[in-house]
Amino acid sequence: MAKCDVAIIGAGPYGLSATAHLRTVKGLDVHTFGEPMSFWERNMPKGMLLRSGWAASQIADPNQSLTMEAYQAASRTHFSSPVPLDHFVEYGHWYQRQSVPGLDSRKIARVESDSKGFRLMLQDGETVLAGRLVVAAGIGSFTWRPPEFASLPCSLASHTSEHRELRRFAGKQVLVIGSGQSALESAALLHESGTEVEIVARARQIRWLGGLVSRTMQHGLGTISKLLYAPTDVGPAGISQVVARPDFVRRMPRSIQDWLRNRSIRPAGAGWLAARLQNVPINLGRSIVSAAPVGERIRVQLNDGSERTIDHVLLGTGYRVDVSKYDFLAPKLAQSISRFQGYPRLRGGFESSIPRLHFLGAPAIWSFGPLMQFVVGTHYSSRALLRCVAGKAAGDRVRVGEPLVAELG
Ligand SMILES: Cc1cc2nc3c(=O)[nH]c(=O)nc-3n(C[C@H](O)[C@H](O)[C@H](O)COP(=O)(O)OP(=O)(O)OC[C@H]3O[C@@H](n4cnc5c(N)ncnc54)[C@H](O)[C@@H]3O)c2cc1C
């Protein structure tokens, strides 16, 4: 049976960055599994632009050399902010080739634990024994489908993550549900590709990020803006500076942590989307009462008494973290992880209640704050993991915590 010191499940931004950091430790055998950037490549729509700003879209690496600027120079391409999805995917692949050679793209079918460590069963039947396991498997398992749509086929109601190519809806009538970036950007892309699209959302107003007020502040009041907004690009004025410091956030009373999280990751759209949605009808303060098939179409009833019969409903209803939904975790192992509403309770080094089992990315939001929902969180999590795995000395060589803001700024 193959053995390694550390196994990492996931080759998105979090898994790649964690691998690059852990591989700086001499003698540590780190084995990483997963298809690189697969979620970005397959579960986000063609033509998408990243919501996060330039500095916040860089994947952390231990030498701070695998930046998007370095990628552009190496590949002789040019792009700017907002970063186009295709370029970001290519950047991720380039990052992987530079810092994670020998990546094993096979899928992990099952993980069990015993006194010796973690037993990973691969899709082809091979087994690997790892002393430590880092789960960086993303949010693909956590898609949220409202109960009204539970029994409807995907041909009538599908989640935004099920689409790479939205042009297939050209000439059709589509109702998009939600007021977050996924819903709003999908609606814009549908509209631009000739779909008759309408948005319905429970929210009473759309929150635009980096809209007029924020842009004016950033250009006109440079220093004040820098004081209010951290380069991590997560959270509103003032709160942005607090959540950019996960070490600080996790020492706060639980009620304040929850408030910071709710304020920072409420549904919102990038300001640059507003103009693209000018001709798309948006119904706010409405919810879905029922949905039923009518021949090859779907009839939806709203709480204002109105009805729509359309070709398709696109659910921009987001994701709800629940690590027990990672189908590769054996039920016994998943149930033994201490959790709160699906989030694992993590201590320093992103370690769960099961010794040497770590979770990175969105599952870490409850313990380390909203930064962990975004690529920028890699700048904190990879270092904290390294510090935990290799000891304080190694962790201190790459700084943890406060300097994150200075580095990105
Ligand atoms: C539409 C949309 C737009 C977004 N835009 C932004 C943005 O602009 N900026 C931003 O910072 N964030 C954005 N996000 C959030 C983004 O998803 C996360 O920041 C990022 O993907 C987190 O990276 P990750 O490494 O945790 O997960 P992922 O990128 O999802 O990577 C998961 C990895 O795990 C692997 N994996 C899963 N299961 C297994 C298994 N059983 N065996 C082996 N490998 C496995 C996958 O193959 C993949 O390699 C967006 C999300 C969505 C849905």
The ligand as a Gaussian input file, in Angstrom:
#p B3LYP/6-31G(d) Opt

LIG

0 1
 C      -19.932000      31.406000      -9.855000
 C      -18.861000      31.616000      -8.842000
 C      -17.989000      32.682000      -8.955000
 C      -16.973000      32.869000      -8.030000
 N      -16.140000      33.943000      -8.172000
 C      -15.136000      34.121000      -7.280000
 C      -14.235000      35.217000      -7.423000
 O      -14.362000      36.049000      -8.303000
 N      -13.219000      35.316000      -6.523000
 C      -13.043000      34.431000      -5.494000
 O      -12.116000      34.582000      -4.734000
 N      -13.892000      33.396000      -5.332000
 C      -14.927000      33.228000      -6.182000
 N      -15.792000      32.174000      -6.029000
 C      -15.600000      31.262000      -4.901000
 C      -14.677000      30.119000      -5.363000
 O      -15.427000      28.985000      -5.679000
 C      -13.706000      29.800000      -4.292000
 O      -12.986000      30.959000      -3.955000
 C      -12.651000      28.773000      -4.721000
 O      -13.100000      27.894000      -5.716000
 C      -12.237000      28.005000      -3.551000
 O      -11.233000      27.139000      -3.970000
 P      -11.135000      25.661000      -3.429000
 O       -9.750000      25.219000      -3.722000
 O      -11.608000      25.625000      -2.007000
 O      -12.226000      24.840000      -4.235000
 P      -12.362000      24.450000      -5.783000
 O      -11.764000      25.472000      -6.657000
 O      -13.790000      24.109000      -5.959000
 O      -11.499000      23.114000      -5.917000
 C      -11.945000      21.877000      -5.406000
 C      -10.988000      20.812000      -5.861000
 O      -11.308000      19.596000      -5.190000
 C      -11.271000      18.536000      -6.125000
 N      -12.084000      17.441000      -5.590000
 C      -13.342000      17.493000      -5.112000
 N      -13.728000      16.259000      -4.715000
 C      -12.685000      15.419000      -4.949000
 C      -12.461000      14.025000      -4.762000
 N      -13.399000      13.213000      -4.249000
 N      -11.257000      13.510000      -5.109000
 C      -10.274000      14.301000      -5.634000
 N      -10.445000      15.629000      -5.822000
 C      -11.623000      16.173000      -5.494000
 C      -11.780000      19.160000      -7.410000
 O      -11.423000      18.392000      -8.538000
 C      -11.043000      20.495000      -7.363000
 O       -9.747000      20.335000      -7.860000
 C      -16.825000      31.969000      -6.945000
 C      -17.714000      30.883000      -6.823000
 C      -18.719000      30.711000      -7.742000
 C      -19.661000      29.554000      -7.576000

